[in-house]
Amino acid sequence: MASDRVAAAVRALVIAGAGAAAAASIGSGLYATAVVALLVAGWTGATAVIAAQTSALPPPPPPPAPDAAERQRLVAYLDLSPAPLVAYRAGALHAVNRAARRLFASDDTILTPPPALVEAITHTSPGRTATVTIDEAPFALAVGALTLAGDVAQVGALIDIGAELKAAEAAALRELVQILSHEIVNTLTPIASLAETAAEMLGDPQPDHEAVREAVTTVARRAAGLQRFGDAYRSLARLPAPERRRLATADLIADLARLFAARWPTLPLNIAAAHAPVQLLADVDQLSAALWAILQNAVEAADDPAALSVTLTVETLPDTIAFAIANTGPPIPPGQAEAIFHPFMTTKPTGSGVGLALARQILRGHGGDVILAHSTPAETRFVATLPRMGGVG
């Protein structure tokens, strides 16, 4: 190339000039200058040799493209996967492997993709999962991002969870039947005994009317308790789907604070909401009921509510909006950390055991959850979460 020839000529001139300067310096007795000139000549010559070797090297070959056999092998690996794989790119949903082509009856582009699947794959962050229903069958959707020809595609793996859900529903039904039968039998047994006793006393020639009245009063009280139990069960069994709408977070917190002050006027509720979102997208009545149930539990679980300190913290986290409710009451035993969320499980003498179970059902219906974060002698903290997509701010 012309530039290479010019560079070589310049280096030759530099070497010649440096050599002449060195010779002249030696003749004049300027030995230090002669050394410098020789160093310049040597360095220039070395760069010339390196440049010549570098230019002689061929450019590195481009990475080899996968051959047809390699592509077929990759396609075979994908087709062996029992999970349908789909890719959403440029507004279209594509079936990636054999399982997806069989599920959607499509060779490539899915012409009429299920709207729920498109919404889930476009609104689920890479590395997260969602649940979708396709042709009345439940699937777990795991989502990832992949760059194809400069375009970013959302890739999703569909996992059939129908069998797992049916097994879980059967286990939950067995547990519920056991709880219902236990509570009903425990209530009906003394009712039947007291009713029989009252009937026998009325058969006496001179019945003790006061004892009969006490027996009948007890029967009435236990029957009313059984009715409240039935009402509590209906509140769990008939919970409707949430009707989401935008609501101001400050208004929700203010409503809870007013309810708390009316219920426990001498007990302060500490609120920390500096990092709360401006708005939420939720069913305001259900969300308020869930948070109120957790607040009630925080107060009523204590032996001495007057000595409590209760705090409500609302903050925006990377993936969720968190409502943390903490108290300074007695800790929850480790063995009951999960059992307290079971329906009708309570440690309070007058509790129904519905509050926390109802709160969890409401939060999960919104795509969130409620957990016991920790419980120590110093503090017990429950955390209720909503998906970040449900918040604005």
C-alpha positions in Angstrom: 0.0 0.0 0.0 1.2 3.6 -0.7 1.0 4.6 3.0 3.3 1.6 3.9 5.8 2.7 1.3 5.9 6.3 2.6 6.3 5.1 6.2 9.2 2.9 5.1 10.9 5.8 3.3 10.5 8.0 6.3 12.1 5.4 8.6 15.0 4.9 6.1 15.6 8.7 6.2 15.5 8.8 10.0 18.0 5.9 10.2 20.4 7.6 7.7 20.1 11.0 9.4 20.7 9.5 12.8 23.7 7.5 11.5 25.3 10.6 10.0 24.7 12.6 13.1 26.4 9.9 15.2 29.4 9.9 12.9 29.7 13.7 13.0 29.4 13.8 16.8 32.1 11.2 17.3 34.4 13.2 15.0 33.7 16.3 17.1 34.1 14.5 20.4 30.5 14.8 21.3 30.1 11.3 22.5 26.8 11.8 24.5 25.1 13.2 21.3 26.5 10.3 19.3 24.9 7.8 21.8 21.5 9.5 21.5 21.7 9.4 17.7 22.6 5.7 17.7 19.6 5.0 20.0 17.3 6.8 17.6 18.6 4.9 14.7 18.3 1.5 16.5 14.8 2.2 17.7 13.7 3.3 14.2 15.2 0.2 12.7 13.4 -2.1 15.2 10.0 -0.5 14.5 10.7 -1.0 10.8 11.3 -4.8 11.3 8.2 -5.1 13.5 6.1 -3.3 10.9 7.3 -5.5 8.2 6.5 -8.7 10.1 3.1 -7.3 11.1 2.1 -6.4 7.6 3.2 -9.9 6.4 0.7 -11.6 8.8 -2.6 -12.4 7.2 -5.8 -11.0 8.8 -7.5 -13.3 11.3 -10.2 -15.4 9.7 -13.8 -14.7 10.6 -15.4 -17.0 13.1 -16.8 -20.0 11.2 -20.6 -20.0 10.7 -22.4 -23.1 12.1 -22.8 -25.6 9.4 -26.0 -27.3 8.5 -25.3 -30.3 10.7 -24.7 -28.1 13.7 -28.0 -26.2 13.0 -29.9 -29.5 12.7 -28.3 -30.6 16.0 -29.5 -27.4 17.8 -33.0 -27.7 16.4 -33.1 -31.3 17.5 -32.1 -30.3 21.0 -34.9 -27.7 21.1 -37.4 -30.2 19.7 -36.5 -32.7 22.5 -37.7 -30.2 25.1 -41.2 -31.2 26.4 -41.8 -27.5 27.3 -43.3 -25.4 24.5 -40.9 -22.6 23.6 -42.2 -19.4 22.1 -40.5 -16.1 21.0 -42.2 -12.7 20.8 -40.4 -10.4 18.3 -41.5 -7.4 16.2 -45.2 -7.8 17.3 -45.5 -11.4 16.4 -45.4 -14.6 18.4 -43.4 -17.5 17.0 -43.4 -21.2 17.9 -39.8 -22.2 18.4 -39.9 -26.0 19.0 -42.0 -29.0 18.2 -44.0 -28.8 21.5 -45.0 -25.2 20.7 -45.9 -26.0 17.1 -48.1 -28.9 18.4 -49.7 -26.8 21.1 -50.6 -23.9 18.8 -50.9 -25.9 15.5 -48.5 -23.6 13.8 -45.2 -24.1 11.9 -43.8 -20.7 12.8 -45.8 -17.6 13.3 -48.8 -18.1 15.6 -51.5 -16.3 13.7 -54.0 -16.0 16.6 -51.9 -16.1 19.8 -53.8 -16.2 23.1 -54.1 -12.6 24.4 -53.2 -13.7 27.9 -50.0 -15.2 26.7 -49.0 -12.1 24.7 -49.7 -9.9 27.7 -47.8 -12.1 30.0 -44.7 -12.5 27.8 -44.5 -8.7 27.1 -45.1 -7.6 30.7 -43.0 -10.1 32.5 -39.4 -9.1 33.1 -36.6 -11.4 32.0 -35.8 -14.0 34.7 -39.3 -13.7 36.2 -42.3 -16.1 35.9 -46.0 -15.7 35.4 -49.1 -17.9 35.2 -51.3 -18.1 32.1 -54.2 -20.2 31.0 -54.3 -21.5 27.4 -57.3 -23.5 26.3 -58.4 -23.8 29.9 -55.1 -25.4 30.9 -52.8 -23.6 33.4 -49.2 -23.0 32.5 -46.2 -21.4 34.2 -44.4 -19.0 31.9 -40.6 -18.5 32.4 -39.4 -15.4 30.4 -36.0 -14.5 29.1 -34.5 -12.0 26.6 -32.5 -13.0 23.5 -30.9 -10.8 20.8 -31.6 -12.1 17.3 -30.2 -10.2 14.3 -30.0 -7.0 16.2 -33.6 -7.3 17.5 -34.4 -8.2 21.1 -36.9 -11.1 21.4 -38.8 -12.1 24.5 -38.5 -15.9 24.8 -40.9 -17.9 26.9 -41.0 -21.5 28.2 -44.4 -22.9 29.0 -44.6 -25.5 31.7 -47.9 -27.4 32.2 -48.8 -27.1 35.9 -52.3 -28.6 35.6 -51.3 -31.8 37.4 -49.5 -30.0 40.2 -52.4 -27.6 40.7 -54.9 -30.5 40.9 -52.8 -32.2 43.5 -52.5 -29.0 45.5 -56.2 -28.4 45.2 -57.0 -32.0 46.4 -54.6 -31.5 49.4 -56.1 -28.2 50.2 -59.6 -29.7 50.0 -58.7 -32.5 52.3 -57.2 -30.1 54.8 -60.3 -27.8 54.6 -62.7 -30.8 55.2 -60.6 -31.8 58.2 -60.8 -28.3 59.6 -64.5 -27.9 58.9 -65.4 -31.3 60.4 -63.2 -30.6 63.5 -64.7 -27.2 64.2 -68.3 -28.3 63.5 -68.0 -31.5 65.6 -66.3 -29.6 68.5 -69.2 -27.1 68.5 -72.1 -29.6 68.0 -70.9 -32.1 70.7 -71.5 -29.7 73.7 -74.7 -28.3 72.0 -76.1 -31.8 71.7 -75.1 -32.7 75.3 -76.5 -29.5 76.8 -79.8 -29.8 74.8 -80.2 -33.4 76.1 -79.5 -32.2 79.6 -82.1 -29.4 79.3 -84.7 -31.8 78.0 -84.1 -34.2 80.9 -84.4 -31.3 83.4 -87.7 -30.3 81.9 -89.0 -33.8 82.4 -88.5 -33.5 86.2 -91.6 -33.0 88.3 -90.2 -29.8 89.6 -87.6 -28.6 87.0 -84.9 -26.2 87.9 -85.8 -23.4 85.5 -82.7 -21.4 86.2 -80.5 -24.4 85.3 -82.6 -25.0 82.2 -82.2 -21.4 81.3 -78.4 -21.5 81.7 -78.2 -24.7 79.5 -80.4 -23.2 76.8 -78.4 -19.9 76.9 -75.2 -21.9 76.5 -76.7 -23.8 73.5 -77.7 -20.5 71.9 -74.3 -19.0 72.4 -72.5 -22.0 70.9 -74.9 -22.1 68.0 -74.2 -18.4 67.3 -70.5 -19.2 67.4 -71.1 -21.9 64.8 -73.0 -19.5 62.7 -70.1 -17.0 62.8 -67.8 -19.8 61.8 -70.0 -20.5 58.8 -70.0 -16.8 57.9 -66.2 -16.7 58.1 -65.9 -19.7 55.8 -68.2 -18.0 53.2 -66.0 -14.9 53.3 -63.1 -17.0 52.2 -65.0 -19.3 49.7 -66.8 -16.4 47.9 -64.0 -13.9 47.6 -64.6 -12.3 44.1 -61.9 -11.5 41.6 -60.3 -8.1 42.3 -61.6 -5.1 40.4 -58.5 -3.1 39.9 -58.5 0.7 39.6 -56.1 3.5 40.3 -56.1 4.9 43.8 -54.0 7.3 45.7 -51.7 5.6 48.1 -52.0 8.5 50.6 -55.8 8.1 50.7 -55.5 4.4 51.4 -53.0 5.0 54.3 -55.3 7.8 55.7 -58.3 5.5 55.7 -56.4 2.8 57.6 -55.1 5.4 60.1 -58.7 6.6 60.7 -59.9 3.1 61.2 -57.1 2.4 63.6 -57.7 5.5 65.6 -61.4 4.8 65.9 -60.7 1.1 67.0 -57.8 1.9 69.4 -58.0 5.6 70.3 -55.2 5.4 72.8 -52.8 3.3 70.7 -50.7 5.3 68.1 -50.0 4.0 64.6 -46.6 5.0 63.4 -46.6 5.5 59.6 -43.5 5.6 57.4 -44.5 6.3 53.7 -41.7 8.6 52.4 -40.8 6.0 49.7 -44.4 5.0 48.9 -45.7 5.1 45.3 -48.0 8.0 44.4 -50.7 5.6 43.1 -51.6 2.0 43.2 -53.6 -0.2 40.8 -55.7 -2.5 43.0 -59.1 -3.3 44.3 -59.3 -0.7 47.0 -61.9 -2.5 49.1 -60.1 -5.8 49.1 -56.6 -4.3 49.6 -57.9 -2.2 52.5 -59.6 -5.3 54.1 -56.3 -7.3 53.8 -54.1 -4.6 55.4 -56.7 -4.0 58.1 -56.8 -7.7 58.9 -53.0 -7.7 59.4 -53.2 -4.5 61.5 -55.9 -6.1 63.7 -53.8 -9.2 64.1 -50.8 -7.1 65.1 -52.8 -5.5 68.0 -55.1 -8.4 69.1 -52.3 -11.0 69.2 -50.6 -9.0 72.1 -51.3 -9.8 75.7 -51.3 -6.1 76.6 -52.3 -3.9 73.5 -51.8 -0.7 75.5 -48.0 -1.4 75.7 -47.7 -2.0 72.0 -45.9 0.0 69.3 -47.4 -0.6 65.8 -45.7 0.6 62.6 -47.0 0.7 59.0 -44.2 1.2 56.4 -45.0 1.6 52.7 -42.1 1.6 50.2 -41.4 1.0 46.6 -38.9 -1.8 45.9 -37.3 -2.9 42.6 -40.0 -5.5 41.8 -42.7 -4.9 44.4 -44.6 -2.4 46.5 -44.3 -3.5 50.1 -46.6 -2.8 53.1 -44.7 -3.8 56.3 -46.7 -4.0 59.5 -44.7 -4.5 62.7 -45.4 -4.6 66.4 -43.5 -5.0 69.6 -45.7 -7.8 71.0 -44.8 -11.4 71.9 -43.0 -13.4 69.1 -44.8 -16.1 67.1 -43.4 -19.6 67.7 -41.2 -20.8 64.8 -43.4 -23.8 64.3 -46.5 -21.6 63.6 -44.8 -19.3 61.1 -46.8 -20.8 58.2 -49.7 -22.3 60.1 -51.0 -18.9 61.1 -52.0 -18.3 57.5 -54.2 -21.5 57.4 -57.9 -20.8 57.6 -59.5 -20.9 61.0 -56.1 -21.3 62.8 -55.9 -18.9 65.7 -54.1 -18.5 69.0 -56.6 -15.9 70.3 -59.4 -17.0 72.6 -62.0 -15.0 70.6 -60.3 -15.2 67.2 -61.9 -16.7 64.0 -58.6 -17.6 62.3 -59.8 -15.9 59.1 -57.9 -12.6 59.1 -54.5 -13.6 57.9 -55.8 -16.3 55.6 -58.1 -13.8 54.0 -55.3 -11.2 53.7 -53.1 -13.8 51.9 -55.9 -14.8 49.6 -56.5 -11.1 48.6 -52.8 -10.3 48.1 -52.3 -13.5 46.0 -55.3 -12.6 44.0 -53.5 -9.3 43.1 -50.4 -11.2 42.1 -48.6 -10.5 45.4 -48.4 -12.2 48.8 -48.1 -11.7 52.5 -45.5 -13.4 54.7 -44.2 -13.4 58.2 -40.8 -11.6 57.6 -39.5 -12.2 61.1 -40.7 -12.6 64.7 -38.4 -11.9 67.6 -39.0 -10.8 71.2 -38.2 -7.2 70.0 -40.4 -7.1 66.9 -42.8 -9.2 64.8 -43.1 -8.0 61.1 -45.5 -9.0 58.4 -44.8 -7.9 54.8 -47.6 -7.7 52.2 -46.5 -7.1 48.6 -48.0 -6.1 45.3 -46.3 -6.4 41.9 -44.4 -3.3 40.9 -46.5 -3.2 37.7 -49.5 -2.4 40.1 -47.9 0.9 41.2 -47.3 4.2 39.6 -44.9 6.7 41.0 
